[in-house]
C-alpha cells in the first residue's frame, strides 16, 4: 500500500503531475437532485455535451451545454459563457468543474451508460 502525503505541496505536485486518465476524475461535478436520485450517484466527470448550471462566479445561474473539456488545464467551457477582449472579440471563459452542477447528461456513449449502471 502506498501512503499519500498530507503536505499541501506534495498534494499539489501530485495533481499537477497526474496522467490524463487520472486528471479526468478531477473534472467531476455534482449532479442535480433529480439525477442524483435517478442514478444513485453524487457526482460524475463532466463530458462534452452535458448541460450544466453554473453555481459560482460572474455567470452564476446561467445554464448551457459543455462545448469543450480541457483535461490538461482542468477546466470546462460552456456554450454562451464568453468574455470580451480589449479588441472586442469574444473568447470562451474557462470554468472550474467544481463550480457547476450537471443538470442533464449526454448518454449517447455506451461507456457512460455502463458507468451509471455500476
MOPAC internal coordinates of N, CA, C and O (Angstrom, degrees):
PM7 1SCF
backbone

  N    0.0000 0     0.00 0     0.00 0    0    0    0
  C    1.4593 1     0.00 0     0.00 0    1    0    0
  C    1.5213 1   109.26 1     0.00 0    2    1    0
  O    1.2310 1   121.27 1   -45.88 1    3    2    1
  N    1.3134 1   115.17 1   134.12 1    3    2    1
  C    1.4509 1   120.39 1  -178.06 1    5    3    2
  C    1.5252 1   109.17 1   -95.74 1    6    5    3
  O    1.2310 1   120.32 1   -52.47 1    7    6    5
  N    1.3113 1   116.99 1   127.53 1    7    6    5
  C    1.4625 1   120.71 1  -179.56 1    9    7    6
  C    1.5194 1   110.44 1   -83.72 1   10    9    7
  O    1.2310 1   121.15 1   -41.72 1   11   10    9
  N    1.3152 1   115.41 1   138.28 1   11   10    9
  C    1.4681 1   121.06 1   177.46 1   13   11   10
  C    1.5228 1   108.20 1   -96.61 1   14   13   11
  O    1.2310 1   121.06 1   -40.80 1   15   14   13
  N    1.2992 1   115.57 1   139.20 1   15   14   13
  C    1.4459 1   120.42 1   178.12 1   17   15   14
  C    1.5289 1   110.10 1   -77.43 1   18   17   15
  O    1.2310 1   120.84 1   -28.92 1   19   18   17
  N    1.3157 1   115.99 1   151.08 1   19   18   17
  C    1.4667 1   120.11 1   175.58 1   21   19   18
  C    1.5271 1   110.70 1   -99.71 1   22   21   19
  O    1.2310 1   120.56 1   179.85 1   23   22   21
  N    1.3261 1   116.53 1    -0.15 1   23   22   21
  C    1.4595 1   119.57 1  -179.89 1   25   23   22
  C    1.5267 1   110.16 1   -70.92 1   26   25   23
  O    1.2310 1   120.04 1   -51.68 1   27   26   25
  N    1.3374 1   117.52 1   128.32 1   27   26   25
  C    1.4577 1   120.22 1  -178.86 1   29   27   26
  C    1.5250 1   113.68 1   -55.26 1   30   29   27
  O    1.2310 1   119.99 1   141.31 1   31   30   29
  N    1.3229 1   117.63 1   -38.69 1   31   30   29
  C    1.4709 1   119.08 1  -178.00 1   33   31   30
  C    1.5231 1   110.82 1   -64.41 1   34   33   31
  O    1.2310 1   120.14 1   142.75 1   35   34   33
  N    1.3369 1   117.33 1   -37.25 1   35   34   33
  C    1.4604 1   120.33 1   179.71 1   37   35   34
  C    1.5340 1   111.22 1   -75.73 1   38   37   35
  O    1.2310 1   120.55 1   147.00 1   39   38   37
  N    1.3346 1   116.55 1   -33.00 1   39   38   37
  C    1.4653 1   120.73 1   175.28 1   41   39   38
  C    1.5302 1   109.68 1   -63.29 1   42   41   39
  O    1.2310 1   120.83 1   134.55 1   43   42   41
  N    1.3408 1   116.03 1   -45.45 1   43   42   41
  C    1.4623 1   121.62 1   179.43 1   45   43   42
  C    1.5242 1   110.44 1   -62.65 1   46   45   43
  O    1.2310 1   120.67 1   134.13 1   47   46   45
  N    1.3078 1   116.32 1   -45.87 1   47   46   45
  C    1.4571 1   121.54 1  -179.81 1   49   47   46
  C    1.5336 1   110.59 1   -59.86 1   50   49   47
  O    1.2310 1   120.77 1   137.77 1   51   50   49
  N    1.3221 1   116.14 1   -42.23 1   51   50   49
  C    1.4705 1   119.89 1   179.56 1   53   51   50
  C    1.5235 1   110.62 1   -62.39 1   54   53   51
  O    1.2310 1   119.92 1   141.40 1   55   54   53
  N    1.3371 1   117.76 1   -38.60 1   55   54   53
  C    1.4681 1   120.92 1   178.20 1   57   55   54
  C    1.5261 1   110.85 1   -67.54 1   58   57   55
  O    1.2310 1   120.12 1   136.41 1   59   58   57
  N    1.3235 1   117.38 1   -43.59 1   59   58   57
  C    1.4589 1   121.30 1  -176.59 1   61   59   58
  C    1.5231 1   111.91 1   -68.84 1   62   61   59
  O    1.2310 1   120.60 1   148.22 1   63   62   61
  N    1.3290 1   116.46 1   -31.78 1   63   62   61
  C    1.4573 1   120.49 1  -176.49 1   65   63   62
  C    1.5302 1   113.18 1   -97.93 1   66   65   63
  O    1.2310 1   120.21 1  -175.35 1   67   66   65
  N    1.3250 1   117.21 1     4.65 1   67   66   65
  C    1.4648 1   120.89 1  -177.54 1   69   67   66
  C    1.5311 1   110.53 1   -66.74 1   70   69   67
  O    1.2310 1   120.05 1   -36.15 1   71   70   69
  N    1.3351 1   117.50 1   143.85 1   71   70   69
  C    1.4636 1   120.64 1   176.94 1   73   71   70
  C    1.5357 1   110.52 1   -72.09 1   74   73   71
  O    1.2310 1   120.03 1   -18.72 1   75   74   73
  N    1.3318 1   117.54 1   161.28 1   75   74   73
  C    1.4703 1   121.12 1  -175.08 1   77   75   74
  C    1.5333 1   115.24 1   -56.01 1   78   77   75
  O    1.2310 1   119.76 1   142.67 1   79   78   77
  N    1.3426 1   118.05 1   -37.33 1   79   78   77
  C    1.4667 1   119.06 1  -178.04 1   81   79   78
  C    1.5266 1   111.47 1   -68.81 1   82   81   79
  O    1.2310 1   120.07 1   155.99 1   83   82   81
  N    1.3225 1   117.47 1   -24.01 1   83   82   81
  C    1.4709 1   121.19 1   175.74 1   85   83   82
  C    1.5268 1   109.39 1   -85.51 1   86   85   83
  O    1.2310 1   120.17 1   141.28 1   87   86   85
  N    1.3301 1   117.29 1   -38.72 1   87   86   85
  C    1.4687 1   121.77 1   179.45 1   89   87   86
  C    1.5212 1   112.12 1   -60.69 1   90   89   87
  O    1.2310 1   120.35 1   149.79 1   91   90   89
  N    1.3362 1   116.94 1   -30.21 1   91   90   89
  C    1.4504 1   121.21 1  -179.76 1   93   91   90
  C    1.5242 1   110.80 1   -58.83 1   94   93   91
  O    1.2310 1   120.83 1   144.63 1   95   94   93
  N    1.3252 1   116.02 1   -35.37 1   95   94   93
  C    1.4677 1   120.36 1   179.48 1   97   95   94
  C    1.5269 1   111.32 1   -69.94 1   98   97   95
  O    1.2310 1   120.09 1   154.96 1   99   98   97
  N    1.3331 1   117.44 1   -25.04 1   99   98   97
  C    1.4734 1   120.81 1   177.49 1  101   99   98
  C    1.5260 1   110.20 1   -69.68 1  102  101   99
  O    1.2310 1   119.71 1   163.51 1  103  102  101
  N    1.3308 1   118.16 1   -16.49 1  103  102  101
  C    1.4619 1   123.01 1  -177.43 1  105  103  102
  C    1.5259 1   111.51 1   -90.50 1  106  105  103
  O    1.2310 1   120.20 1  -151.59 1  107  106  105
  N    1.3249 1   117.23 1    28.41 1  107  106  105
  C    1.4557 1   121.15 1  -179.85 1  109  107  106
  C    1.5148 1   110.97 1   -80.52 1  110  109  107
  O    1.2310 1   121.47 1   -33.13 1  111  110  109
  N    1.3275 1   114.78 1   146.87 1  111  110  109
  C    1.4630 1   122.15 1   177.14 1  113  111  110
  C    1.5198 1   108.44 1  -133.87 1  114  113  111
  O    1.2310 1   120.12 1   -30.44 1  115  114  113
  N    1.3237 1   117.37 1   149.56 1  115  114  113
  C    1.4671 1   119.63 1   179.08 1  117  115  114
  C    1.5230 1   111.82 1   -66.72 1  118  117  115
  O    1.2310 1   121.01 1   -29.20 1  119  118  117
  N    1.3198 1   115.67 1   150.80 1  119  118  117
  C    1.4584 1   122.02 1   176.36 1  121  119  118
  C    1.5263 1   109.51 1   -89.67 1  122  121  119
  O    1.2310 1   120.22 1   -25.03 1  123  122  121
  N    1.3362 1   117.18 1   154.97 1  123  122  121
  C    1.4581 1   121.40 1   175.69 1  125  123  122
  C    1.5303 1   108.84 1   -67.50 1  126  125  123
  O    1.2310 1   120.35 1   -14.56 1  127  126  125
  N    1.3238 1   116.94 1   165.44 1  127  126  125
  C    1.4726 1   120.66 1  -177.90 1  129  127  126
  C    1.5271 1   112.13 1   -57.30 1  130  129  127
  O    1.2310 1   120.94 1   137.60 1  131  130  129
  N    1.3498 1   115.80 1   -42.40 1  131  130  129
  C    1.4629 1   119.63 1  -178.25 1  133  131  130
  C    1.5292 1   111.07 1   -62.89 1  134  133  131
  O    1.2310 1   120.70 1   133.83 1  135  134  133
  N    1.3476 1   116.27 1   -46.17 1  135  134  133
  C    1.4672 1   120.35 1   179.97 1  137  135  134
  C    1.5214 1   110.99 1   -67.01 1  138  137  135
  O    1.2310 1   120.74 1   144.48 1  139  138  137
  N    1.3263 1   116.19 1   -35.52 1  139  138  137
  C    1.4636 1   120.81 1  -179.99 1  141  139  138
  C    1.5308 1   110.36 1   -62.96 1  142  141  139
  O    1.2310 1   120.68 1   136.68 1  143  142  141
  N    1.3378 1   116.30 1   -43.32 1  143  142  141
  C    1.4630 1   120.29 1   178.78 1  145  143  142
  C    1.5290 1   111.21 1   -69.15 1  146  145  143
  O    1.2310 1   120.74 1   141.60 1  147  146  145
  N    1.3331 1   116.19 1   -38.40 1  147  146  145
  C    1.4621 1   120.76 1  -177.06 1  149  147  146
  C    1.5282 1   112.14 1   -67.40 1  150  149  147
  O    1.2310 1   120.13 1   135.81 1  151  150  149
  N    1.3472 1   117.36 1   -44.19 1  151  150  149
  C    1.4634 1   121.33 1  -173.64 1  153  151  150
  C    1.5224 1   114.33 1  -103.26 1  154  153  151
  O    1.2310 1   119.89 1   169.87 1  155  154  153
  N    1.3376 1   117.81 1   -10.13 1  155  154  153
  C    1.4625 1   120.23 1   178.78 1  157  155  154
  C    1.5086 1   113.58 1    67.49 1  158  157  155
  O    1.2310 1   120.43 1  -151.67 1  159  158  157
  N    1.3267 1   116.79 1    28.33 1  159  158  157
  C    1.4752 1   122.42 1   177.71 1  161  159  158
  C    1.5067 1   109.35 1  -127.68 1  162  161  159
  O    1.2310 1   120.92 1   -28.04 1  163  162  161
  N    1.3202 1   115.85 1   151.96 1  163  162  161
  C    1.4615 1   120.10 1  -178.23 1  165  163  162
  C    1.5278 1   111.97 1   -90.46 1  166  165  163
  O    1.2310 1   120.75 1   141.84 1  167  166  165
  N    1.3405 1   116.17 1   -38.16 1  167  166  165
  C    1.4653 1   119.11 1  -179.60 1  169  167  166
  C    1.5224 1   110.86 1  -147.89 1  170  169  167
  O    1.2310 1   121.72 1   -13.02 1  171  170  169
  N    1.3370 1   114.31 1   166.98 1  171  170  169
  C    1.4640 1   121.91 1  -179.48 1  173  171  170
  C    1.5211 1   108.36 1  -149.86 1  174  173  171
  O    1.2310 1   119.56 1   -28.74 1  175  174  173
  N    1.3352 1   118.45 1   151.26 1  175  174  173
  C    1.4600 1   119.10 1   172.97 1  177  175  174
  C    1.5289 1   110.75 1   -63.80 1  178  177  175
  O    1.2310 1   120.52 1   -43.58 1  179  178  177
  N    1.3227 1   116.62 1   136.42 1  179  178  177
  C    1.4652 1   122.12 1  -178.71 1  181  179  178
  C    1.5198 1   108.67 1   -73.25 1  182  181  179
  O    1.2310 1   120.91 1   -38.29 1  183  182  181
  N    1.3495 1   115.87 1   141.71 1  183  182  181
  C    1.4532 1   121.63 1   176.78 1  185  183  182
  C    1.5125 1   110.07 1  -128.22 1  186  185  183
  O    1.2310 1   121.35 1   -20.79 1  187  186  185
  N    1.3163 1   115.02 1   159.21 1  187  186  185
  C    1.4539 1   120.78 1   175.52 1  189  187  186
  C    1.5255 1   108.65 1   -59.99 1  190  189  187
  O    1.2310 1   120.78 1   -47.16 1  191  190  189
  N    1.3299 1   116.12 1   132.84 1  191  190  189
  C    1.4569 1   120.83 1  -179.86 1  193  191  190
  C    1.5157 1   113.69 1   102.18 1  194  193  191
  O    1.2310 1   119.78 1   159.87 1  195  194  193
  N    1.3341 1   118.02 1   -20.13 1  195  194  193
  C    1.4651 1   120.52 1   176.15 1  197  195  194
  C    1.5271 1   109.65 1   -65.54 1  198  197  195
  O    1.2310 1   120.56 1   -30.71 1  199  198  197
  N    1.3268 1   116.54 1   149.29 1  199  198  197
  C    1.4576 1   121.17 1   173.82 1  201  199  198
  C    1.5222 1   107.30 1   -99.22 1  202  201  199
  O    1.2310 1   120.79 1   -50.79 1  203  202  201
  N    1.3354 1   116.10 1   129.21 1  203  202  201
  C    1.4672 1   120.66 1  -177.06 1  205  203  202
  C    1.5246 1   111.00 1  -128.42 1  206  205  203
  O    1.2310 1   121.29 1   -25.60 1  207  206  205
  N    1.3331 1   115.14 1   154.40 1  207  206  205
  C    1.4606 1   121.66 1   171.96 1  209  207  206
  C    1.5230 1   107.21 1  -112.14 1  210  209  207
  O    1.2310 1   120.46 1   -49.51 1  211  210  209
  N    1.3294 1   116.72 1   130.49 1  211  210  209
  C    1.4566 1   121.55 1  -178.88 1  213  211  210
  C    1.5270 1   108.14 1   -81.66 1  214  213  211
  O    1.2310 1   120.62 1   -49.59 1  215  214  213
  N    1.3330 1   116.43 1   130.41 1  215  214  213
  C    1.4604 1   122.12 1  -175.12 1  217  215  214
  C    1.5219 1   113.68 1  -103.45 1  218  217  215
  O    1.2310 1   119.91 1   160.55 1  219  218  217
  N    1.3292 1   117.77 1   -19.45 1  219  218  217
  C    1.4590 1   121.23 1  -175.42 1  221  219  218
  C    1.5245 1   110.39 1  -134.99 1  222  221  219
  O    1.2310 1   120.94 1   -26.12 1  223  222  221
  N    1.3222 1   115.81 1   153.88 1  223  222  221
  C    1.4611 1   120.40 1   172.93 1  225  223  222
  C    1.5152 1   114.59 1    95.38 1  226  225  223
  O    1.2310 1   121.14 1    10.32 1  227  226  225
  N    1.3297 1   115.43 1  -169.68 1  227  226  225
  C    1.4605 1   122.68 1  -176.02 1  229  227  226
  C    1.5310 1   112.58 1   -64.24 1  230  229  227
  O    1.2310 1   119.88 1   154.31 1  231  230  229
  N    1.3206 1   117.83 1   -25.69 1  231  230  229
  C    1.4573 1   121.37 1  -175.65 1  233  231  230
  C    1.5315 1   111.86 1  -104.12 1  234  233  231
  O    1.2310 1   120.18 1  -154.38 1  235  234  233
  N    1.3240 1   117.26 1    25.62 1  235  234  233
  C    1.4607 1   122.74 1  -178.86 1  237  235  234
  C    1.5319 1   111.05 1   -52.93 1  238  237  235
  O    1.2310 1   121.02 1   -38.41 1  239  238  237
  N    1.3286 1   115.66 1   141.59 1  239  238  237
  C    1.4725 1   125.16 1   179.17 1  241  239  238
  C    1.5228 1   114.05 1    69.58 1  242  241  239
  O    1.2310 1   119.78 1  -174.34 1  243  242  241
  N    1.3170 1   118.02 1     5.66 1  243  242  241
  C    1.4665 1   120.47 1   176.10 1  245  243  242
  C    1.5242 1   107.84 1   -85.06 1  246  245  243
  O    1.2310 1   120.60 1   -40.62 1  247  246  245
  N    1.3195 1   116.45 1   139.38 1  247  246  245
  C    1.4516 1   121.32 1  -178.74 1  249  247  246
  C    1.5250 1   109.35 1  -119.66 1  250  249  247
  O    1.2310 1   120.52 1   -39.39 1  251  250  249
  N    1.3197 1   116.61 1   140.61 1  251  250  249
  C    1.4598 1   120.42 1   179.91 1  253  251  250
  C    1.5104 1   111.81 1  -169.75 1  254  253  251
  O    1.2310 1   121.36 1    -8.44 1  255  254  253
  N    1.3295 1   115.01 1   171.56 1  255  254  253
  C    1.4676 1   121.15 1   178.50 1  257  255  254
  C    1.5184 1   110.14 1   -83.27 1  258  257  255
  O    1.2310 1   120.96 1   -32.99 1  259  258  257
  N    1.3146 1   115.77 1   147.01 1  259  258  257
  C    1.4581 1   121.53 1   175.46 1  261  259  258
  C    1.5243 1   107.38 1   -76.47 1  262  261  259
  O    1.2310 1   120.69 1   -59.70 1  263  262  261
  N    1.3381 1   116.28 1   120.30 1  263  262  261
  C    1.4623 1   120.24 1  -178.71 1  265  263  262
  C    1.5238 1   112.04 1   -92.15 1  266  265  263
  O    1.2310 1   120.41 1   151.65 1  267  266  265
  N    1.3409 1   116.82 1   -28.35 1  267  266  265
  C    1.4664 1   120.24 1   179.95 1  269  267  266
  C    1.5211 1   109.70 1  -156.36 1  270  269  267
  O    1.2310 1   121.25 1   -28.01 1  271  270  269
  N    1.3352 1   115.22 1   151.99 1  271  270  269
  C    1.4606 1   122.03 1   175.93 1  273  271  270
  C    1.5185 1   106.98 1  -125.88 1  274  273  271
  O    1.2310 1   120.41 1   -59.45 1  275  274  273
  N    1.3272 1   116.82 1   120.55 1  275  274  273
  C    1.4638 1   121.62 1   179.73 1  277  275  274
  C    1.5249 1   108.12 1  -101.28 1  278  277  275
  O    1.2310 1   120.76 1   -79.58 1  279  278  277
  N    1.3318 1   116.16 1   100.42 1  279  278  277
  C    1.4583 1   120.98 1  -176.37 1  281  279  278
  C    1.5282 1   110.58 1   -68.93 1  282  281  279
  O    1.2310 1   120.23 1   142.66 1  283  282  281
  N    1.3145 1   117.16 1   -37.34 1  283  282  281
  C    1.4603 1   120.48 1  -178.05 1  285  283  282
  C    1.5280 1   112.11 1   -63.96 1  286  285  283
  O    1.2310 1   120.51 1   134.99 1  287  286  285
  N    1.3387 1   116.64 1   -45.01 1  287  286  285
  C    1.4632 1   121.17 1   179.90 1  289  287  286
  C    1.5202 1   113.16 1   -85.69 1  290  289  287
  O    1.2310 1   120.53 1   164.06 1  291  290  289
  N    1.3325 1   116.59 1   -15.94 1  291  290  289
  C    1.4619 1   120.56 1   179.01 1  293  291  290
  C    1.5131 1   113.40 1    73.95 1  294  293  291
  O    1.2310 1   120.12 1  -144.67 1  295  294  293
  N    1.3451 1   117.37 1    35.33 1  295  294  293
  C    1.4543 1   121.63 1  -179.52 1  297  295  294
  C    1.5243 1   110.20 1  -132.76 1  298  297  295
  O    1.2310 1   121.21 1   -15.82 1  299  298  297
  N    1.3463 1   115.30 1   164.18 1  299  298  297
  C    1.4603 1   120.85 1   174.96 1  301  299  298
  C    1.5252 1   108.43 1  -123.36 1  302  301  299
  O    1.2310 1   121.12 1   -18.79 1  303  302  301
  N    1.3279 1   115.46 1   161.21 1  303  302  301
  C    1.4596 1   121.50 1   177.04 1  305  303  302
  C    1.5143 1   107.94 1  -121.52 1  306  305  303
  O    1.2310 1   120.77 1   -48.31 1  307  306  305
  N    1.3425 1   116.13 1   131.69 1  307  306  305
  C    1.4607 1   121.81 1  -176.10 1  309  307  306
  C    1.5229 1   109.06 1  -112.30 1  310  309  307
  O    1.2310 1   121.42 1   -40.05 1  311  310  309
  N    1.3309 1   114.89 1   139.95 1  311  310  309
  C    1.4596 1   121.99 1   179.39 1  313  311  310
  C    1.5291 1   110.38 1   -59.58 1  314  313  311
  O    1.2310 1   120.44 1   -52.55 1  315  314  313
  N    1.3290 1   116.76 1   127.45 1  315  314  313
  C    1.4651 1   121.55 1   178.21 1  317  315  314
  C    1.5122 1   114.52 1    90.06 1  318  317  315
  O    1.2310 1   119.62 1   174.59 1  319  318  317
  N    1.3220 1   118.33 1    -5.41 1  319  318  317
  C    1.4651 1   121.47 1   178.63 1  321  319  318
  C    1.5240 1   107.72 1   -99.85 1  322  321  319
  O    1.2310 1   121.24 1   -84.58 1  323  322  321
  N    1.3431 1   115.23 1    95.42 1  323  322  321
  C    1.4602 1   121.20 1  -176.50 1  325  323  322
  C    1.5260 1   109.85 1  -131.88 1  326  325  323
  O    1.2310 1   120.91 1   -22.58 1  327  326  325
  N    1.3184 1   115.87 1   157.42 1  327  326  325
  C    1.4599 1   122.24 1   174.49 1  329  327  326
  C    1.5287 1   108.18 1  -124.45 1  330  329  327
  O    1.2310 1   120.87 1   -31.60 1  331  330  329
  N    1.3180 1   115.95 1   148.40 1  331  330  329
  C    1.4579 1   120.83 1   179.65 1  333  331  330
  C    1.5222 1   109.73 1   -88.81 1  334  333  331
  O    1.2310 1   121.27 1   -45.05 1  335  334  333
  N    1.3236 1   115.18 1   134.95 1  335  334  333
  C    1.4576 1   120.35 1   175.87 1  337  335  334
  C    1.5280 1   108.84 1   -87.17 1  338  337  335
  O    1.2310 1   120.50 1    -2.84 1  339  338  337
  N    1.3258 1   116.64 1   177.16 1  339  338  337
  C    1.4639 1   121.43 1  -178.44 1  341  339  338
  C    1.5275 1   112.09 1   -61.68 1  342  341  339
  O    1.2310 1   120.35 1   147.65 1  343  342  341
  N    1.3393 1   116.94 1   -32.35 1  343  342  341
  C    1.4677 1   120.24 1   179.48 1  345  343  342
  C    1.5340 1   111.71 1   -86.69 1  346  345  343
  O    1.2310 1   120.37 1  -167.13 1  347  346  345
  N    1.3368 1   116.90 1    12.87 1  347  346  345
  C    1.4666 1   125.85 1   178.19 1  349  347  346
  C    1.5251 1   114.59 1    69.16 1  350  349  347
  O    1.2310 1   120.09 1  -169.67 1  351  350  349
  N    1.3342 1   117.43 1    10.33 1  351  350  349
  C    1.4589 1   118.87 1   171.94 1  353  351  350
  C    1.5334 1   107.68 1   -81.18 1  354  353  351
  O    1.2310 1   120.52 1   -29.62 1  355  354  353
  N    1.3237 1   116.61 1   150.38 1  355  354  353
  C    1.4537 1   120.69 1  -178.07 1  357  355  354
  C    1.5236 1   110.26 1  -104.15 1  358  357  355
  O    1.2310 1   121.28 1   -43.32 1  359  358  357
  N    1.3247 1   115.16 1   136.68 1  359  358  357
  C    1.4629 1   121.17 1   178.12 1  361  359  358
  C    1.5257 1   108.75 1  -126.17 1  362  361  359
  O    1.2310 1   120.01 1   -32.50 1  363  362  361
  N    1.3403 1   117.58 1   147.50 1  363  362  361
  C    1.4705 1   119.51 1   179.07 1  365  363  362
  C    1.5268 1   111.19 1   -65.91 1  366  365  363
  O    1.2310 1   120.99 1   -37.48 1  367  366  365
  N    1.3239 1   115.71 1   142.52 1  367  366  365
  C    1.4577 1   121.50 1  -178.22 1  369  367  366
  C    1.5334 1   109.39 1   -94.58 1  370  369  367
  O    1.2310 1   119.45 1   -56.53 1  371  370  369
  N    1.3367 1   118.66 1   123.47 1  371  370  369
  C    1.4599 1   120.09 1   178.16 1  373  371  370
  C    1.5313 1   110.64 1   -71.40 1  374  373  371
  O    1.2310 1   120.90 1   -40.14 1  375  374  373
  N    1.3295 1   115.88 1   139.86 1  375  374  373
  C    1.4600 1   121.45 1  -178.11 1  377  375  374
  C    1.5251 1   108.96 1  -128.95 1  378  377  375
  O    1.2310 1   119.98 1   -48.19 1  379  378  377
  N    1.3325 1   117.64 1   131.81 1  379  378  377
  C    1.4685 1   119.54 1   174.99 1  381  379  378
  C    1.5339 1   109.87 1   -66.39 1  382  381  379
  O    1.2310 1   119.57 1   -43.92 1  383  382  381
  N    1.3199 1   118.42 1   136.08 1  383  382  381
  C    1.4691 1   120.18 1  -177.10 1  385  383  382
  C    1.5251 1   113.48 1   -64.40 1  386  385  383
  O    1.2310 1   119.73 1   160.17 1  387  386  385
  N    1.3208 1   118.12 1   -19.83 1  387  386  385
  C    1.4639 1   119.88 1   178.11 1  389  387  386
  C    1.5265 1   111.13 1   -70.33 1  390  389  387
  O    1.2310 1   119.99 1   165.12 1  391  390  389
  N    1.3356 1   117.63 1   -14.88 1  391  390  389
  C    1.4636 1   121.92 1  -178.72 1  393  391  390
  C    1.5226 1   112.87 1   -95.08 1  394  393  391
  O    1.2310 1   119.88 1  -170.90 1  395  394  393
  N    1.3246 1   117.83 1     9.10 1  395  394  393
  C    1.4582 1   120.37 1  -179.93 1  397  395  394
  C    1.5280 1   110.14 1  -126.57 1  398  397  395
  O    1.2310 1   121.16 1   -16.56 1  399  398  397
  N    1.3425 1   115.39 1   163.44 1  399  398  397
  C    1.4569 1   121.91 1   174.21 1  401  399  398
  C    1.5236 1   108.03 1  -125.88 1  402  401  399
  O    1.2310 1   120.46 1   -48.79 1  403  402  401
  N    1.3186 1   116.72 1   131.21 1  403  402  401
  C    1.4591 1   120.90 1   179.57 1  405  403  402
  C    1.5281 1   108.53 1   -76.36 1  406  405  403
  O    1.2310 1   120.69 1   -56.93 1  407  406  405
  N    1.3457 1   116.29 1   123.07 1  407  406  405
  C    1.4586 1   120.73 1   179.89 1  409  407  406
  C    1.5230 1   112.07 1  -105.93 1  410  409  407
  O    1.2310 1   120.01 1   156.76 1  411  410  409
  N    1.3317 1   117.59 1   -23.24 1  411  410  409
  C    1.4620 1   120.92 1   178.57 1  413  411  410
  C    1.5219 1   108.24 1  -148.11 1  414  413  411
  O    1.2310 1   120.59 1   -47.73 1  415  414  413
  N    1.3287 1   116.47 1   132.27 1  415  414  413
  C    1.4568 1   121.49 1  -177.52 1  417  415  414
  C    1.5209 1   111.71 1   -95.47 1  418  417  415
  O    1.2310 1   121.17 1   -33.17 1  419  418  417
  N    1.3288 1   115.37 1   146.83 1  419  418  417
  C    1.4652 1   122.16 1   172.86 1  421  419  418
  C    1.5258 1   106.46 1   -91.12 1  422  421  419
  O    1.2310 1   120.39 1   -70.47 1  423  422  421
  N    1.3446 1   116.85 1   109.53 1  423  422  421
  C    1.4620 1   120.65 1  -173.49 1  425  423  422
  C    1.5193 1   113.42 1  -110.39 1  426  425  423
  O    1.2310 1   119.30 1  -154.58 1  427  426  425
  N    1.3357 1   118.93 1    25.42 1  427  426  425
  C    1.4676 1   121.51 1   178.80 1  429  427  426
  C    1.5215 1   111.26 1   -69.91 1  430  429  427
  O    1.2310 1   120.45 1   154.10 1  431  430  429
  N    1.3145 1   116.75 1   -25.90 1  431  430  429
  C    1.4591 1   121.79 1  -176.59 1  433  431  430
  C    1.5277 1   110.57 1   -84.66 1  434  433  431
  O    1.2310 1   119.95 1   -50.19 1  435  434  433
  N    1.3340 1   117.71 1   129.81 1  435  434  433
  C    1.4684 1   120.63 1  -179.37 1  437  435  434
  C    1.5287 1   111.81 1   -66.08 1  438  437  435
  O    1.2310 1   120.11 1   151.61 1  439  438  437
  N    1.3203 1   117.39 1   -28.39 1  439  438  437
  C    1.4693 1   120.95 1  -179.21 1  441  439  438
  C    1.5189 1   110.83 1   -68.31 1  442  441  439
  O    1.2310 1   120.57 1   142.40 1  443  442  441
  N    1.3270 1   116.51 1   -37.60 1  443  442  441
  C    1.4609 1   120.15 1   179.49 1  445  443  442
  C    1.5212 1   110.40 1   -64.29 1  446  445  443
  O    1.2310 1   121.04 1   139.36 1  447  446  445
  N    1.3343 1   115.62 1   -40.64 1  447  446  445
  C    1.4648 1   120.17 1   178.40 1  449  447  446
  C    1.5292 1   110.78 1   -63.34 1  450  449  447
  O    1.2310 1   120.38 1   141.06 1  451  450  449
  N    1.3173 1   116.89 1   -38.94 1  451  450  449
  C    1.4717 1   120.74 1   178.66 1  453  451  450
  C    1.5203 1   111.38 1   -65.42 1  454  453  451
  O    1.2310 1   120.30 1   141.16 1  455  454  453
  N    1.3190 1   117.03 1   -38.84 1  455  454  453
  C    1.4676 1   121.59 1   178.14 1  457  455  454
  C    1.5236 1   109.54 1   -60.25 1  458  457  455
  O    1.2310 1   120.66 1   136.66 1  459  458  457
  N    1.3376 1   116.35 1   -43.34 1  459  458  457
  C    1.4592 1   120.10 1  -178.47 1  461  459  458
  C    1.5187 1   113.23 1   -72.54 1  462  461  459
  O    1.2310 1   119.94 1   154.16 1  463  462  461
  N    1.3438 1   117.71 1   -25.84 1  463  462  461
  C    1.4673 1   121.26 1   178.39 1  465  463  462
  C    1.5159 1   112.14 1   -73.27 1  466  465  463
  O    1.2310 1   120.07 1   151.69 1  467  466  465
  N    1.3292 1   117.48 1   -28.31 1  467  466  465
  C    1.4534 1   121.19 1  -176.66 1  469  467  466
  C    1.5083 1   112.65 1   -58.16 1  470  469  467
  O    1.2310 1   120.10 1   180.00 1  471  470  469

